[in-house]
Amino acid sequence: MPLVSVAMPVYNTPDIKALERSVYSVLNQDFGDFEFIICDDCSNEYIPDFLKSLSDPRIILLTNEKNIGLAASLNKCIEIAKGKYILRQDDDDFSEPDRFRKQVEFLENNPDTAAAGSNVSLFDDSGKWGVLRYPEKPGKKDFLFMIPFMHGALAFRKDKLVASGCYLSSKTTRRTQDYELLMRMYSLGYTGYNIQEELYGFREDMSAHKRRKYIYRIDEFKTRLRGFKSLGLMPAGFIYAVKPLAVGLIPYRPLNFLKDVFLKRKKIKTDSKKILYIASAASHIINFHSGYLKELREMGFEVHAAAGGDISGAGEINADKIFELDFEKNKNLLKNIFAVYKLRKIIRRERYTILSAHATLAGIAGRLAALFYKKSRFIQTCHGYLFADDGSLKSKLMILTEKLLSHRTDLLFVMNIEDYGIAKKYKLSKNIKYIDGMGLIPPERYSGPDILKKYNIPENKKYLLCVGEFSKRKSQRDIINALKLIKDIKDLHVIFLGGGVLLEECRNLCGMQKILGSVTFCGNVKETAAFYEIAYCVVSASKSEGLPFNILEALWFNKPVIASDVKGHKDLIKDNFNGYLFGYGDCGKLAAAIEKIADGVNCNNLKSNAYLDEKYFYRNVKAKILEEYRDC
């Protein structure tokens, strides 16, 4: 017969991981003489399957055919319990590994004590944040202000619990069954004790106060009146009886302050560092920042990531936590507002040391979400402003937006000369730093199967390579339109790598221009290095860039580049030196540049000058960037 029976009712625990942690905190105790009675109070969805999957022989699983409530479920557990002691456990809290042993030892050595509790640690999704201390030897008057025990942390003598009548299952006590029971036990002459150690972890998040309806406060008022009368605390206790009614009218922030003061909640100061990486697309973090996240973790940061798009590849992100945001580029303002609201809740709950946002949409959303939360340092990395300082209405609006958010931009990284000038001119942050991109990790040379055969690309051609997402900004349409202007393209073949919303539109345009035989669309590929190796040159027609990876990679593979004369491109390509520049949208000039390089004009000189300066290598760039994070 076990010495201890653990009673844990379960009903629709919101987070399966919290339930799993609670269950295994019981099973992994350093005291093993117990049975674990779990009562599923008619949960739905995944809870019953998880509970049935538990194979530990100490577990006894009860299943209610209908929801009967916490008090009645606890009474069912007590009714079949074989142990001398009944220990409570809530389904979203956890017990420290030595809790059972220490409570049993205390009750064994103190036979006159009917129940033993403990102090508790307070935690939420971001971890442990505080401690709640209870009176060591609670007396009757300690019930006036609040219940002087944590219900989930209690260990009862079963005989005393049964003699008291167990839990009262009624409408009035649906949220105060523990308060009512303990006042009843004290009225019968029983007493309890709190071990002055944190043996139990209690989930307490910022939204907990919102879950308590005012009708439950009325119920507590009634419970207090009856309990205080049975303890001989009336009529003086009446003023304390109305406390839940008054508290329900106090706004959260002042209420939280009062809880810290009167409940003696001690918030824990921690040396742990937490960072949130924010991007509009998960693919952006996977493709360009996984190395940095790994470095930050090695520096001692707890790293979280929040991004839009498909996060199915989240395992590649090197983050401890990943949050999905419903960002929409250039459309659906309502979705983006909801994404900002969700991000705001994450930031306030997790209490980050650093917020690191990347690109325009994520940067605006992140700073709006953190607008009035000044405890985190906000680092904005500009991967190319989507505007020029040209006096247009769009540029004026975008500059105004950045200017309004500049007070929440603690550090601004920019990666091309034009954006650096804009940031300095309009004072978009008090701390502006120029960086040489995010750094290129030199790709390994390709050694796989024949890439031409794999993607059905015709052999013996001069291959023009274009790498990037099919989008309006990348302007692949201009490359297709330029091909139509070239008189003789039989020796040329354009290879497009990447996916995107405009891929099919560009494929259809090739059909209309009757040049499908001179173009191959390979989609998203992993063998990018193989395509750079066979390329005759690399082509990019973007409207604007930050410091483009495709051009960095082209220069690493010693390939000349034909690129639009826009920021980002002209930081890397010098006309007639390591490639050719053409005016954005000028398909005629683009066609002429392609013809010139295809005819071999100045080709040897271009190739000899097509190399990548080591300052753009990841190992050199990361030192400058990580130094800013290290100083936080």
NORWO-V470021 format. One record per residue. RES is the residue in three letters. SS is DSSP state (helix for helix, strand for strand, loop for the rest). OMEGA is omega in whole degrees, -180 to 180 (* if undefined). D_LAST is the distance of its C-alpha to the last C-alpha in Angstrom with 1 decimal. Layout:
res->{RES,RES}
ss->{SS,SS}
omega->{OMEGA,OMEGA}
d_last->{D_LAST,D_LAST}
//
This chain:
res->{MET,PRO,LEU,VAL,SER,VAL,ALA,MET,PRO,VAL,TYR,ASN,THR,PRO,ASP,ILE,LYS,ALA,LEU,GLU,ARG,SER,VAL,TYR,SER,VAL,LEU,ASN,GLN,ASP,PHE,GLY,ASP,PHE,GLU,PHE,ILE,ILE,CYS,ASP,ASP,CYS,SER,ASN,GLU,TYR,ILE,PRO,ASP,PHE,LEU,LYS,SER,LEU,SER,ASP,PRO,ARG,ILE,ILE,LEU,LEU,THR,ASN,GLU,LYS,ASN,ILE,GLY,LEU,ALA,ALA,SER,LEU,ASN,LYS,CYS,ILE,GLU,ILE,ALA,LYS,GLY,LYS,TYR,ILE,LEU,ARG,GLN,ASP,ASP,ASP,ASP,PHE,SER,GLU,PRO,ASP,ARG,PHE,ARG,LYS,GLN,VAL,GLU,PHE,LEU,GLU,ASN,ASN,PRO,ASP,THR,ALA,ALA,ALA,GLY,SER,ASN,VAL,SER,LEU,PHE,ASP,ASP,SER,GLY,LYS,TRP,GLY,VAL,LEU,ARG,TYR,PRO,GLU,LYS,PRO,GLY,LYS,LYS,ASP,PHE,LEU,PHE,MET,ILE,PRO,PHE,MET,HIS,GLY,ALA,LEU,ALA,PHE,ARG,LYS,ASP,LYS,LEU,VAL,ALA,SER,GLY,CYS,TYR,LEU,SER,SER,LYS,THR,THR,ARG,ARG,THR,GLN,ASP,TYR,GLU,LEU,LEU,MET,ARG,MET,TYR,SER,LEU,GLY,TYR,THR,GLY,TYR,ASN,ILE,GLN,GLU,GLU,LEU,TYR,GLY,PHE,ARG,GLU,ASP,MET,SER,ALA,HIS,LYS,ARG,ARG,LYS,TYR,ILE,TYR,ARG,ILE,ASP,GLU,PHE,LYS,THR,ARG,LEU,ARG,GLY,PHE,LYS,SER,LEU,GLY,LEU,MET,PRO,ALA,GLY,PHE,ILE,TYR,ALA,VAL,LYS,PRO,LEU,ALA,VAL,GLY,LEU,ILE,PRO,TYR,ARG,PRO,LEU,ASN,PHE,LEU,LYS,ASP,VAL,PHE,LEU,LYS,ARG,LYS,LYS,ILE,LYS,THR,ASP,SER,LYS,LYS,ILE,LEU,TYR,ILE,ALA,SER,ALA,ALA,SER,HIS,ILE,ILE,ASN,PHE,HIS,SER,GLY,TYR,LEU,LYS,GLU,LEU,ARG,GLU,MET,GLY,PHE,GLU,VAL,HIS,ALA,ALA,ALA,GLY,GLY,ASP,ILE,SER,GLY,ALA,GLY,GLU,ILE,ASN,ALA,ASP,LYS,ILE,PHE,GLU,LEU,ASP,PHE,GLU,LYS,ASN,LYS,ASN,LEU,LEU,LYS,ASN,ILE,PHE,ALA,VAL,TYR,LYS,LEU,ARG,LYS,ILE,ILE,ARG,ARG,GLU,ARG,TYR,THR,ILE,LEU,SER,ALA,HIS,ALA,THR,LEU,ALA,GLY,ILE,ALA,GLY,ARG,LEU,ALA,ALA,LEU,PHE,TYR,LYS,LYS,SER,ARG,PHE,ILE,GLN,THR,CYS,HIS,GLY,TYR,LEU,PHE,ALA,ASP,ASP,GLY,SER,LEU,LYS,SER,LYS,LEU,MET,ILE,LEU,THR,GLU,LYS,LEU,LEU,SER,HIS,ARG,THR,ASP,LEU,LEU,PHE,VAL,MET,ASN,ILE,GLU,ASP,TYR,GLY,ILE,ALA,LYS,LYS,TYR,LYS,LEU,SER,LYS,ASN,ILE,LYS,TYR,ILE,ASP,GLY,MET,GLY,LEU,ILE,PRO,PRO,GLU,ARG,TYR,SER,GLY,PRO,ASP,ILE,LEU,LYS,LYS,TYR,ASN,ILE,PRO,GLU,ASN,LYS,LYS,TYR,LEU,LEU,CYS,VAL,GLY,GLU,PHE,SER,LYS,ARG,LYS,SER,GLN,ARG,ASP,ILE,ILE,ASN,ALA,LEU,LYS,LEU,ILE,LYS,ASP,ILE,LYS,ASP,LEU,HIS,VAL,ILE,PHE,LEU,GLY,GLY,GLY,VAL,LEU,LEU,GLU,GLU,CYS,ARG,ASN,LEU,CYS,GLY,MET,GLN,LYS,ILE,LEU,GLY,SER,VAL,THR,PHE,CYS,GLY,ASN,VAL,LYS,GLU,THR,ALA,ALA,PHE,TYR,GLU,ILE,ALA,TYR,CYS,VAL,VAL,SER,ALA,SER,LYS,SER,GLU,GLY,LEU,PRO,PHE,ASN,ILE,LEU,GLU,ALA,LEU,TRP,PHE,ASN,LYS,PRO,VAL,ILE,ALA,SER,ASP,VAL,LYS,GLY,HIS,LYS,ASP,LEU,ILE,LYS,ASP,ASN,PHE,ASN,GLY,TYR,LEU,PHE,GLY,TYR,GLY,ASP,CYS,GLY,LYS,LEU,ALA,ALA,ALA,ILE,GLU,LYS,ILE,ALA,ASP,GLY,VAL,ASN,CYS,ASN,ASN,LEU,LYS,SER,ASN,ALA,TYR,LEU,ASP,GLU,LYS,TYR,PHE,TYR,ARG,ASN,VAL,LYS,ALA,LYS,ILE,LEU,GLU,GLU,TYR,ARG,ASP,CYS}
ss->{loop,loop,loop,strand,strand,strand,strand,strand,strand,strand,loop,loop,loop,loop,loop,helix,helix,helix,helix,helix,helix,helix,helix,helix,helix,helix,helix,loop,loop,loop,loop,loop,loop,strand,strand,strand,strand,strand,strand,strand,loop,loop,loop,loop,loop,loop,helix,helix,helix,helix,helix,helix,helix,loop,loop,loop,loop,loop,strand,strand,strand,strand,strand,loop,loop,loop,loop,loop,loop,helix,helix,helix,helix,helix,helix,helix,helix,helix,helix,helix,loop,loop,loop,loop,strand,strand,strand,strand,loop,loop,loop,loop,loop,strand,strand,loop,loop,loop,helix,helix,helix,helix,helix,helix,helix,helix,helix,helix,helix,loop,loop,loop,loop,loop,strand,strand,strand,strand,strand,strand,strand,strand,strand,strand,loop,loop,strand,strand,strand,strand,strand,strand,loop,loop,loop,loop,loop,loop,loop,helix,helix,helix,helix,loop,loop,loop,loop,loop,loop,loop,helix,helix,helix,loop,strand,strand,strand,helix,helix,helix,helix,helix,helix,loop,loop,loop,loop,loop,loop,loop,loop,loop,loop,loop,loop,loop,helix,helix,helix,helix,helix,helix,helix,helix,helix,helix,helix,loop,loop,loop,loop,strand,strand,strand,strand,strand,strand,strand,strand,strand,strand,strand,strand,loop,loop,loop,loop,helix,helix,helix,helix,loop,loop,helix,helix,helix,helix,helix,helix,helix,helix,helix,helix,helix,helix,helix,helix,helix,helix,helix,loop,loop,loop,loop,loop,loop,loop,helix,helix,helix,helix,loop,helix,helix,helix,helix,helix,loop,loop,loop,loop,helix,helix,helix,helix,helix,helix,helix,helix,helix,helix,helix,loop,loop,strand,strand,strand,loop,loop,loop,loop,loop,strand,strand,strand,strand,strand,strand,strand,loop,loop,helix,helix,helix,helix,helix,helix,helix,loop,helix,helix,helix,helix,helix,helix,helix,helix,helix,loop,loop,strand,strand,strand,strand,strand,strand,strand,loop,loop,loop,loop,loop,loop,helix,helix,helix,helix,loop,loop,loop,strand,strand,strand,strand,loop,loop,loop,loop,loop,loop,loop,loop,helix,helix,helix,helix,helix,helix,helix,helix,helix,helix,helix,helix,helix,helix,helix,helix,helix,helix,loop,loop,loop,strand,strand,strand,strand,strand,loop,helix,helix,helix,helix,helix,helix,helix,helix,helix,helix,loop,loop,loop,loop,loop,loop,loop,strand,strand,strand,strand,strand,strand,loop,loop,loop,loop,loop,loop,loop,loop,loop,loop,helix,helix,helix,helix,helix,helix,helix,helix,helix,helix,helix,helix,loop,helix,helix,helix,loop,loop,strand,strand,strand,strand,loop,loop,helix,helix,helix,helix,helix,helix,helix,helix,helix,loop,loop,loop,loop,loop,loop,strand,strand,strand,loop,loop,loop,loop,loop,strand,loop,loop,loop,loop,loop,loop,loop,loop,loop,loop,helix,helix,helix,helix,loop,loop,loop,loop,loop,loop,loop,strand,strand,strand,strand,strand,strand,loop,loop,loop,loop,loop,loop,loop,loop,helix,helix,helix,helix,helix,helix,helix,helix,helix,helix,loop,loop,loop,loop,loop,loop,strand,strand,strand,strand,strand,strand,loop,loop,loop,loop,loop,helix,helix,helix,helix,helix,helix,helix,helix,helix,helix,loop,loop,loop,helix,helix,helix,strand,strand,strand,strand,strand,loop,loop,loop,loop,helix,helix,helix,helix,helix,helix,helix,strand,strand,strand,strand,strand,strand,loop,loop,loop,loop,loop,loop,loop,loop,helix,helix,helix,helix,helix,helix,helix,helix,loop,loop,loop,loop,strand,strand,strand,strand,loop,loop,loop,loop,loop,loop,loop,loop,loop,loop,strand,loop,loop,loop,strand,strand,strand,strand,loop,loop,loop,loop,helix,helix,helix,helix,helix,helix,helix,helix,helix,helix,helix,helix,loop,loop,loop,loop,helix,helix,helix,helix,helix,helix,helix,loop,loop,loop,loop,helix,helix,helix,strand,helix,helix,helix,helix,helix,helix,helix,helix,helix,helix,helix,helix,helix,loop,loop}
omega->{-178,178,-174,170,179,-177,180,170,180,175,174,175,-173,-175,-178,179,178,178,180,179,-180,-179,-175,173,175,-176,-177,177,176,173,-170,-173,-179,168,-174,-177,179,-180,177,-175,177,176,177,177,-166,-172,-178,-180,179,-178,180,-179,-178,-172,-179,-177,179,-176,172,-174,174,-179,177,179,174,-179,-177,177,-175,-176,-179,179,177,178,176,179,-178,-177,-178,-176,180,-173,175,-179,175,178,180,173,176,-169,177,176,176,177,174,-173,-177,-176,-174,-177,-176,179,179,178,-179,-178,177,-177,-178,-174,-180,-180,-175,-177,178,176,178,167,-177,170,180,-179,172,-176,-179,179,-179,-178,-178,-180,176,-176,180,178,-176,-179,-176,173,-177,-177,179,178,-176,-174,-178,174,-173,176,167,-173,-177,-177,-173,170,-178,163,-174,-177,179,179,179,179,179,179,-179,-174,176,180,180,180,-177,-176,-177,176,-176,-177,179,179,-178,-179,-176,175,178,179,179,179,178,176,178,180,179,-176,175,174,-173,174,178,-178,-173,177,-177,179,179,-180,-173,-178,-175,-177,-177,-176,-175,180,-176,179,178,177,176,177,-180,177,-180,179,179,-180,-179,-177,-180,178,-179,179,180,-177,179,7,-177,-177,-176,-178,177,180,-178,-178,-179,179,-180,-179,-180,-180,-177,176,-171,-172,176,178,180,177,180,177,179,-177,-171,178,179,175,-180,178,-175,172,-176,177,-179,-179,-179,180,175,174,-178,177,180,179,178,-179,179,179,-178,-174,-169,-171,-177,179,180,179,177,179,-179,177,179,177,177,178,163,-170,174,178,176,-175,174,177,-176,179,-180,177,-172,-180,-180,-171,-179,-179,177,177,179,179,180,178,-176,178,175,179,172,179,176,-180,-177,179,-180,176,178,178,177,-180,179,179,178,179,179,-178,-178,-180,-172,177,-175,172,-178,169,-176,-176,-174,180,-166,-175,-180,180,179,-179,-178,-179,174,-180,-177,-172,-176,177,-170,-176,180,172,-177,177,179,176,-179,178,-179,175,-178,179,174,178,-173,178,179,180,180,-178,179,180,-179,178,178,179,180,180,-180,-179,-175,-180,177,177,-175,177,180,173,172,-171,168,-171,-177,179,177,178,178,-178,179,-177,-175,176,-176,171,176,-178,-177,-179,176,177,179,-178,177,177,180,169,-175,-180,176,178,-175,179,-177,180,-179,-175,-180,179,-178,-176,177,179,-180,-176,174,177,169,-170,173,-174,175,-176,176,178,178,-178,179,-179,-179,169,176,178,-179,179,179,179,178,179,-180,-178,-179,-174,-176,-179,-176,179,-178,174,-179,178,177,174,177,176,178,-173,-177,-179,-178,178,179,177,178,179,176,178,179,180,179,178,-178,180,-179,-176,173,175,-175,-177,178,-176,176,-176,-176,-178,-179,-180,176,-177,-178,-175,173,172,179,-177,175,-176,-172,175,177,179,170,167,-163,179,-177,178,175,180,179,-179,176,179,177,178,175,-173,169,-172,174,-175,-178,180,-175,176,-174,171,-176,-175,174,-176,180,177,176,178,178,175,177,180,-180,178,-179,-176,178,179,177,179,180,179,178,180,-178,-178,178,179,178,-180,178,-171,-178,178,179,-178,-179,179,-179,178,-176,176,-177,179,180,-179,-178,-176,-180,-179,-173,-179,-180,-178,-175,177,179,178,-178,-178,-177,*}
d_last->{56.1,52.4,51.3,48.5,48.5,45.1,45.5,43.0,44.1,42.2,42.4,40.4,37.0,34.6,32.5,34.4,31.4,31.3,35.0,34.7,32.2,34.5,37.5,36.1,34.7,38.4,39.8,37.4,38.4,39.5,42.7,44.9,48.1,47.5,48.4,45.9,47.6,45.7,47.4,46.5,47.5,48.5,45.1,45.0,43.3,41.5,41.7,45.3,44.7,41.7,43.7,46.7,44.7,43.9,46.4,45.8,49.3,48.0,47.2,49.9,49.3,51.0,51.2,52.2,54.4,53.1,50.2,51.3,48.2,46.1,48.8,51.6,49.5,48.6,52.3,53.2,50.9,52.3,55.9,55.6,53.3,55.0,52.5,53.1,49.7,48.0,44.2,42.3,39.4,37.9,37.2,33.5,32.5,32.3,33.9,32.4,34.5,36.4,37.2,40.8,41.8,40.7,42.3,45.5,45.7,45.4,48.0,50.3,50.2,50.5,53.4,53.7,50.2,50.5,46.8,43.5,40.1,36.6,33.3,30.9,27.3,26.1,24.3,23.9,22.8,19.1,20.4,21.4,20.3,23.1,26.4,29.8,32.3,36.1,39.0,40.3,43.9,44.2,47.4,49.1,47.5,44.0,45.0,45.3,41.7,40.5,41.4,40.4,39.7,37.4,40.1,38.4,37.9,41.6,44.2,47.8,51.1,53.0,56.3,54.8,53.0,56.2,58.3,56.0,56.8,53.4,51.4,53.0,52.7,53.4,52.1,51.1,49.0,47.2,43.8,45.0,47.0,45.0,45.4,49.1,49.7,48.1,49.9,53.1,52.6,52.0,55.2,57.1,56.0,53.3,50.0,46.5,43.8,40.0,38.5,35.6,33.2,31.0,33.3,32.6,29.7,30.4,28.9,28.0,26.2,25.9,29.1,31.3,32.9,34.0,36.0,38.4,41.3,43.2,46.3,44.5,43.9,47.6,48.3,46.1,48.0,51.3,50.1,49.0,52.4,54.3,52.1,52.1,55.8,56.3,54.2,56.3,53.4,55.2,55.8,52.9,50.6,51.3,48.5,46.0,47.7,46.7,43.0,42.0,43.9,42.1,38.7,39.3,39.5,36.1,33.2,30.3,27.7,30.0,31.5,28.2,27.7,31.3,30.8,28.0,30.4,33.7,32.8,30.5,27.7,24.9,21.4,19.3,16.0,14.1,11.4,11.4,8.6,10.4,10.4,13.5,15.1,17.8,20.9,24.5,26.0,25.1,26.9,24.3,21.6,24.2,25.4,22.4,19.1,20.3,19.3,15.7,15.6,17.3,14.9,11.9,14.2,15.0,11.5,11.8,10.6,13.4,14.2,16.4,18.3,20.4,23.1,26.7,29.7,30.8,28.3,31.1,29.3,26.2,26.6,25.6,22.1,20.5,19.0,19.4,20.5,22.1,23.2,26.0,26.1,29.4,28.5,31.5,31.3,33.7,35.5,35.7,33.7,34.2,32.5,29.4,29.4,29.7,26.8,24.6,25.9,25.2,21.6,21.2,22.6,20.3,17.1,18.5,19.8,16.8,14.1,11.2,7.5,7.7,11.2,12.3,15.9,18.4,21.7,23.5,24.6,21.5,19.5,22.0,22.3,18.5,18.1,21.4,20.4,17.3,19.2,19.5,16.5,13.9,11.7,9.7,7.9,10.7,10.9,14.7,16.4,19.9,22.4,25.1,26.0,29.2,31.0,32.2,32.6,36.3,37.1,38.0,37.6,35.1,32.9,33.2,32.2,29.2,28.0,28.6,26.5,23.5,24.1,24.2,20.9,19.2,18.0,16.0,14.6,11.4,11.5,14.8,15.7,19.5,21.8,25.2,26.8,28.3,25.3,23.4,26.4,26.4,22.7,23.3,26.8,25.8,22.4,20.7,17.3,16.3,14.1,16.2,15.9,18.9,18.7,21.7,21.5,19.7,21.7,25.1,25.9,29.5,31.8,34.4,38.0,40.0,42.7,43.8,47.1,48.5,46.2,49.1,51.3,48.6,48.0,51.6,50.8,53.9,54.1,54.8,52.9,50.5,47.4,45.1,41.8,39.7,36.4,34.5,34.7,37.9,36.8,38.1,35.3,36.1,39.7,41.5,44.7,44.9,45.2,47.9,49.8,49.6,51.3,54.2,54.8,55.1,58.8,58.6,55.8,57.7,55.8,52.4,50.3,47.0,44.6,42.1,39.2,37.1,37.8,37.3,39.3,41.4,42.5,45.9,46.5,46.1,48.3,50.9,50.7,51.5,54.5,55.7,55.3,57.2,54.8,53.6,55.2,52.9,49.6,47.9,45.1,43.3,40.7,37.4,37.9,36.1,38.2,36.6,37.0,40.8,41.2,39.4,41.7,44.9,43.8,45.8,43.1,40.2,40.6,38.0,39.2,36.0,35.8,32.2,29.4,25.8,26.2,28.6,28.3,32.1,32.7,30.3,32.2,35.5,34.8,33.7,37.1,38.8,40.1,41.0,39.6,41.4,38.9,38.9,38.0,34.8,31.2,29.5,32.9,33.9,30.6,32.0,35.7,38.1,41.6,44.3,41.9,40.1,41.4,42.7,41.2,43.1,42.7,40.9,43.7,46.4,48.0,50.8,48.6,46.6,50.0,51.1,48.0,48.6,52.3,51.5,49.2,51.6,54.4,52.6,52.4,50.1,48.6,48.4,46.5,44.0,43.4,43.1,40.4,38.5,35.8,32.0,30.1,27.7,24.8,24.7,24.4,21.5,21.0,20.4,18.5,15.9,14.9,14.0,12.2,10.2,9.1,7.1,5.5,5.5,3.8,0.0}
//
